[in-house]
Amino acid sequence: MRLLFIILSFLGLALTVVPSCFVLVGAIAWKTHTQLMFVGMILWFFTAPLWIKAKRKNAQ
């Protein structure tokens, strides 16, 4: 389960960086960019604390 959260959180981070590069080269529209970044933000903020918190519990 932890591995799934890690994969989803890094996918969320990718969705916040990659669309910006695509807008820079003109490959996607600004509206698509904002929608992808919103999805990436939601993925990151809901999945990253789950595996980061689990890592801290195991370290103690």
trRosetta pair geometry for C-beta under 8 A, 3 or more apart (Angstrom, degrees):
i j d omega theta_ij theta_ji phi_ij phi_ji
1 4 5.6 -51 -157 31 37 114
1 5 6.7 35 149 -16 67 103
2 5 5.7 -55 -153 36 36 110
2 6 6.4 38 150 -21 67 105
2 50 8.0 -160 -120 128 62 92
2 51 5.1 114 -158 -122 79 99
2 54 5.5 -136 -108 100 115 154
3 6 5.6 -52 -148 35 34 114
3 7 6.4 34 154 -18 66 105
4 7 5.8 -55 -148 37 30 110
4 8 6.3 26 156 -14 65 109
5 8 5.8 -56 -143 41 30 109
5 9 6.1 29 159 -20 65 108
5 47 4.7 -177 -157 -173 77 94
5 48 7.6 160 163 -83 98 22
5 50 4.7 -118 -142 88 151 116
5 51 4.1 170 103 -43 124 111
5 54 7.9 112 59 16 152 137
6 9 6.0 -57 -145 36 26 108
6 10 6.5 18 159 -10 63 108
6 51 5.1 167 -63 -165 75 176
7 10 6.2 -62 -149 41 27 103
7 11 6.3 31 152 -21 64 108
8 11 5.4 -53 -146 36 32 116
8 12 6.5 39 152 -22 64 102
8 43 5.6 -136 165 -170 88 105
8 47 4.4 -142 98 -128 113 171
9 12 5.4 -49 -153 32 35 116
9 13 6.7 37 148 -18 64 100
9 43 6.7 177 -109 143 37 87
9 44 5.5 83 -153 -125 73 56
9 47 4.2 -149 -66 100 85 109
9 48 4.1 117 -137 -73 137 75
9 51 6.7 -123 -5 30 143 125
10 13 5.3 -44 -147 34 41 114
10 14 6.4 46 151 -21 65 100
11 14 5.6 -51 -149 35 34 114
11 15 6.5 33 151 -19 64 105
11 40 7.7 -138 128 -122 61 79
11 43 6.1 -76 90 154 90 154
12 15 5.6 -55 -148 36 32 111
12 16 6.8 27 153 -17 63 103
12 39 7.7 -137 -124 128 77 64
12 40 4.6 132 -167 -164 59 60
12 41 7.0 161 -176 -46 107 8
12 42 7.3 -136 -130 72 122 48
12 43 3.0 -163 -85 93 114 108
12 44 3.6 -169 123 -49 135 73
12 45 7.8 -149 167 1 154 55
12 47 6.6 163 -10 40 140 120
12 48 7.5 -108 62 -37 139 103
13 16 5.8 -59 -155 34 35 108
13 17 6.5 16 155 -7 69 111
13 40 6.8 146 -60 -175 8 110
13 44 5.7 98 -59 -94 67 122
14 17 6.0 -68 -145 44 33 100
14 18 5.4 20 171 -14 75 119
14 40 7.1 -140 72 -126 48 123
15 18 6.6 -42 -107 39 26 104
15 19 6.7 27 -172 -14 55 111
15 36 5.3 -139 -169 167 95 86
15 37 6.6 174 140 -101 81 34
15 39 5.7 -76 158 89 153 92
15 40 2.8 -166 91 -79 103 113
15 43 6.7 81 36 33 137 136
16 19 7.5 -56 -145 32 15 102
16 20 7.7 15 155 -17 48 112
16 37 5.3 78 -120 -138 63 79
16 40 4.1 -167 -46 121 75 141
16 41 6.3 94 -85 -61 118 70
16 44 7.0 -18 -21 -23 133 143
17 20 6.1 -67 -167 30 35 112
17 21 7.0 28 149 -16 69 105
18 21 5.7 -56 -156 33 40 111
18 22 6.5 37 151 -18 70 105
18 36 7.9 -83 79 145 91 138
19 22 5.3 -54 -148 37 40 114
19 23 6.4 42 154 -21 70 100
19 28 6.5 -66 -150 65 83 146
19 32 7.2 -154 -147 121 121 81
19 33 4.5 151 158 -135 117 70
19 36 4.3 149 -66 84 149 135
19 37 5.7 -121 60 -51 140 85
19 40 7.8 -150 5 -15 122 141
20 23 5.8 -51 -149 34 33 110
20 24 6.5 40 150 -25 63 104
20 33 6.9 94 -81 -157 45 118
20 37 7.6 67 -49 -80 88 123
21 24 5.5 -51 -152 30 34 118
21 25 6.8 14 157 -3 66 104
22 25 6.3 -64 -149 45 32 96
22 27 4.2 -85 -164 64 86 114
22 28 4.5 34 133 12 124 107
22 33 7.0 -169 77 -93 102 98
23 26 7.4 37 -173 -78 33 28
23 27 7.6 -88 -63 47 23 73
23 28 6.0 -59 -74 69 64 85
23 29 7.9 7 -111 142 88 11
23 30 6.3 73 -131 -95 126 60
23 33 4.7 18 -61 -86 128 148
28 32 4.6 -105 173 84 114 132
28 33 5.8 141 105 -57 115 82
28 36 7.9 20 136 -2 161 141
29 32 4.9 95 60 8 80 103
29 33 7.0 -136 101 -8 43 90
30 33 5.2 -53 -151 33 35 120
30 34 6.5 32 155 -18 68 102
31 34 6.0 -52 -149 35 32 107
31 35 6.5 30 153 -17 64 107
32 35 5.8 -57 -149 38 32 111
32 36 6.3 29 156 -16 67 108
33 36 6.1 -60 -148 38 26 107
33 37 6.3 21 157 -15 64 110
34 37 5.7 -56 -143 40 31 110
34 38 6.3 37 155 -24 64 105
35 38 5.7 -52 -149 32 30 113
35 39 6.6 29 154 -16 63 103
36 39 5.8 -53 -150 36 34 110
36 40 6.3 35 151 -19 65 108
37 40 5.4 -53 -145 39 34 116
37 41 6.2 40 154 -24 66 103
38 41 5.7 -51 -148 33 30 113
38 42 6.5 30 154 -17 63 104
39 42 5.8 -55 -150 37 31 110
39 43 6.3 33 153 -19 65 107
40 43 5.7 -54 -147 37 31 112
40 44 6.2 28 157 -17 66 108
41 44 5.9 -57 -146 37 28 109
41 45 6.1 12 164 -7 66 113
42 45 6.3 -64 -140 44 25 100
42 46 6.1 6 168 -4 64 117
43 46 6.5 -75 -145 45 20 97
43 47 5.8 -15 175 8 63 122
44 47 6.7 -76 -133 47 17 90
44 48 5.4 12 -177 -19 63 123
45 48 6.8 -33 -103 31 19 107
45 49 7.5 18 -175 -11 47 107
46 49 7.7 -68 -163 31 18 99
46 50 7.7 14 150 -18 53 115
47 50 5.7 -60 -161 29 42 116
47 51 7.0 14 159 -1 75 103
48 51 6.7 -70 -152 44 33 91
48 52 5.8 24 160 -14 72 117
49 52 5.7 -61 -132 46 31 108
49 53 5.5 33 167 -22 69 111
50 53 6.2 -53 -141 36 19 107
50 54 6.5 18 155 -17 56 111
51 54 5.4 -50 -142 38 37 115
51 55 6.3 46 155 -26 65 101
52 55 5.7 -50 -152 30 32 114
52 56 6.8 33 150 -18 62 102
53 56 5.8 -53 -152 33 35 111
53 57 6.6 35 152 -19 66 104
54 57 5.8 -51 -149 34 35 112
54 58 6.5 30 155 -15 65 107
55 58 6.0 -60 -151 39 30 108
55 59 6.4 32 152 -25 64 110
56 59 5.7 -57 -148 31 32 114
56 60 7.0 31 158 -24 64 102
57 60 6.3 -57 -158 25 32 108
